[in-house]
Amino acid sequence: MTSWDLPAHVEKAFWQSCVDILEHQDCFEKLVSSDIGYELQFSVEEYRGCYHVFTLLLELRDETFFVADLTRFHYLNHE
């Protein structure tokens, strides 16, 4: 099940969290808490020079959104 029926500011913060983690590369499995009231757990794998986000669990207030094999987001590895 996938769902992107999220408030725009939540989705924006969600993607920014992904970018921040990838840019700092401090941890590829991380729980992110934000003041907008969501928790995000995901894993990131490198494939052919790009980082792809897989197996997402996004909890927003009392709702849980599962997003699996999410390939629309990738971060180019410039190393």
C-alpha positions as CSV (number, residue, x, y, z in Angstrom):
1,M,0.0,0.0,0.0
2,T,1.3,3.4,-0.9
3,S,-0.2,6.8,0.1
4,W,1.0,10.3,-0.7
5,D,-2.2,11.9,0.6
6,L,-0.2,13.9,3.0
7,P,-0.2,17.6,3.8
8,A,2.3,19.4,1.5
9,H,4.5,20.6,4.4
10,V,4.7,17.1,5.8
11,E,5.8,15.7,2.4
12,K,8.3,18.5,1.9
13,A,9.9,17.9,5.3
14,F,9.9,14.2,4.6
15,W,11.9,14.5,1.5
16,Q,14.3,17.1,3.1
17,S,15.0,14.5,5.8
18,C,15.9,12.0,3.2
19,V,18.3,14.4,1.5
20,D,19.9,15.5,4.8
21,I,20.6,12.0,5.8
22,L,22.1,11.1,2.4
23,E,24.2,14.2,2.2
24,H,25.7,13.7,5.6
25,Q,25.9,9.9,5.1
26,D,26.1,9.4,8.9
27,C,23.7,6.6,9.0
28,F,21.6,4.7,6.4
29,E,19.1,3.4,8.8
30,K,17.7,6.1,11.0
31,L,14.7,7.2,12.9
32,V,13.8,10.8,12.2
33,S,11.6,12.8,14.5
34,S,10.3,16.2,13.5
35,D,8.3,19.0,15.2
36,I,5.5,18.5,12.7
37,G,4.7,15.2,14.4
38,Y,5.9,12.4,12.3
39,E,8.4,9.6,12.6
40,L,10.2,8.1,9.6
41,Q,12.2,4.9,9.4
42,F,13.8,3.8,6.2
43,S,16.8,2.1,4.7
44,V,18.9,3.4,1.9
45,E,20.9,1.3,-0.6
46,E,23.4,2.3,-3.2
47,Y,22.9,0.9,-6.7
48,R,24.9,1.9,-9.7
49,G,26.1,5.2,-8.3
50,C,22.7,6.3,-7.0
51,Y,21.2,6.0,-3.5
52,H,17.6,4.6,-3.5
53,V,15.2,4.7,-0.6
54,F,13.6,1.4,0.2
55,T,11.1,0.1,2.7
56,L,9.7,3.2,4.2
57,L,7.5,3.5,7.3
58,L,6.0,6.9,7.9
59,E,3.9,7.5,11.0
60,L,1.9,10.7,11.1
61,R,-0.1,11.2,14.2
62,D,-2.4,8.2,14.4
63,E,-2.0,7.1,10.8
64,T,0.7,4.9,9.3
65,F,1.8,5.1,5.7
66,F,3.8,2.3,4.2
67,V,5.8,3.0,1.1
68,A,7.9,0.1,-0.3
69,D,10.4,0.1,-3.1
70,L,10.3,3.8,-3.5
71,T,12.3,4.6,-6.6
72,R,11.0,8.0,-7.5
73,F,13.6,9.5,-5.2
74,H,17.3,9.0,-5.8
75,Y,20.4,10.9,-4.8
76,L,23.3,10.8,-7.2
77,N,26.6,9.8,-5.7
78,H,29.2,12.2,-6.8
79,E,32.1,10.5,-5.1
